[in-house]
Amino acid sequence: MRSIRLDPELDDLVRRAAAREGASVSEFLRRAAVERAQRTLAQREQLADVIGAVRSEGGVAAQTGNAFADLLEHRLHRR
């Protein structure tokens, strides 16, 4: 069993939403937690086959920091 603390504004919001759905606050929060947990885990699982699949030493992307610094320096000297 878990217990959570809600600030007064969120508590009011949850109570009103639960009432609109005809659910208790506890049931409303349980369903919200299930939906959020499933969505979060599904996002990770959808990317599981590509996470960590690319290995790189940087290539051209490694040079973007230098290019950005050069651009800023150029703009600074134009003023």
Kinemage of the C-alpha trace (Angstrom):
@kinemage 1
@onewidth
@group {chain A} dominant
@subgroup {mainchain}
@vectorlist {calphas} color= white
{ca met a 1} P 0.000 0.000 0.000
{ca arg a 2} L 1.191 3.511 -0.845
{ca ser a 3} L 0.175 6.845 0.507
{ca ile a 4} L 0.617 10.161 -1.304
{ca arg a 5} L 0.268 13.793 -0.326
{ca leu a 6} L -1.420 16.194 -2.679
{ca asp a 7} L -1.334 19.941 -2.442
{ca pro a 8} L -4.798 21.466 -1.963
{ca glu a 9} L -5.165 22.528 -5.604
{ca leu a 10} L -4.286 19.090 -6.973
{ca asp a 11} L -6.485 17.399 -4.372
{ca asp a 12} L -9.437 19.525 -5.485
{ca leu a 13} L -8.702 18.810 -9.146
{ca val a 14} L -8.501 15.056 -8.533
{ca arg a 15} L -11.685 15.036 -6.438
{ca arg a 16} L -13.634 16.890 -9.129
{ca ala a 17} L -12.322 14.675 -11.932
{ca ala a 18} L -13.083 11.501 -9.973
{ca ala a 19} L -16.605 12.718 -9.260
{ca arg a 20} L -17.173 13.506 -12.920
{ca glu a 21} L -16.158 9.932 -13.826
{ca gly a 22} L -18.267 8.513 -11.010
{ca ala a 23} L -15.216 6.966 -9.354
{ca ser a 24} L -13.726 7.228 -5.911
{ca val a 25} L -10.571 9.294 -5.576
{ca ser a 26} L -8.595 6.118 -4.857
{ca glu a 27} L -9.914 4.362 -7.968
{ca phe a 28} L -9.293 7.450 -10.092
{ca leu a 29} L -5.684 7.675 -8.884
{ca arg a 30} L -5.100 3.932 -9.363
{ca arg a 31} L -6.308 4.118 -12.964
{ca ala a 32} L -4.204 7.225 -13.607
{ca ala a 33} L -1.133 5.497 -12.162
{ca val a 34} L -1.700 2.386 -14.304
{ca glu a 35} L -2.130 4.457 -17.475
{ca arg a 36} L 1.012 6.505 -16.776
{ca ala a 37} L 3.130 3.484 -15.855
{ca gln a 38} L 2.040 1.568 -18.947
{ca arg a 39} L 2.699 4.558 -21.199
{ca thr a 40} L 6.143 5.120 -19.686
{ca leu a 41} L 7.141 1.474 -20.002
{ca ala a 42} L 5.728 1.212 -23.516
{ca gln a 43} L 7.862 4.148 -24.681
{ca arg a 44} L 10.998 2.445 -23.414
{ca glu a 45} L 9.982 -0.885 -24.936
{ca gln a 46} L 9.216 0.713 -28.303
{ca leu a 47} L 12.802 1.958 -28.469
{ca ala a 48} L 14.428 -1.126 -26.924
{ca asp a 49} L 15.725 -2.433 -30.255
{ca val a 50} L 17.534 0.828 -31.059
{ca ile a 51} L 18.735 1.996 -27.645
{ca gly a 52} L 22.469 1.486 -27.563
{ca ala a 53} L 22.538 0.170 -31.134
{ca val a 54} L 24.646 3.009 -32.527
{ca arg a 55} L 28.268 3.462 -31.588
{ca ser a 56} L 30.021 6.574 -32.747
{ca glu a 57} L 33.214 8.476 -32.159
{ca gly a 58} L 31.451 11.718 -32.989
{ca gly a 59} L 32.463 12.386 -36.567
{ca val a 60} L 31.056 15.642 -37.903
{ca ala a 61} L 28.761 16.026 -34.884
{ca ala a 62} L 31.794 16.322 -32.623
{ca gln a 63} L 32.776 19.473 -34.490
{ca thr a 64} L 29.502 21.342 -33.928
{ca gly a 65} L 30.701 22.850 -30.655
{ca asn a 66} L 33.675 24.440 -32.417
{ca ala a 67} L 31.497 25.701 -35.255
{ca phe a 68} L 29.057 27.251 -32.794
{ca ala a 69} L 31.872 28.936 -30.861
{ca asp a 70} L 33.286 30.338 -34.119
{ca leu a 71} L 29.847 31.681 -35.070
{ca leu a 72} L 29.411 33.391 -31.707
{ca glu a 73} L 32.872 34.916 -31.898
{ca his a 74} L 32.180 36.196 -35.412
{ca arg a 75} L 28.906 37.807 -34.274
{ca leu a 76} L 30.585 39.339 -31.246
{ca his a 77} L 33.237 41.020 -33.401
{ca arg a 78} L 30.685 42.360 -35.896
{ca arg a 79} L 29.073 44.532 -33.191
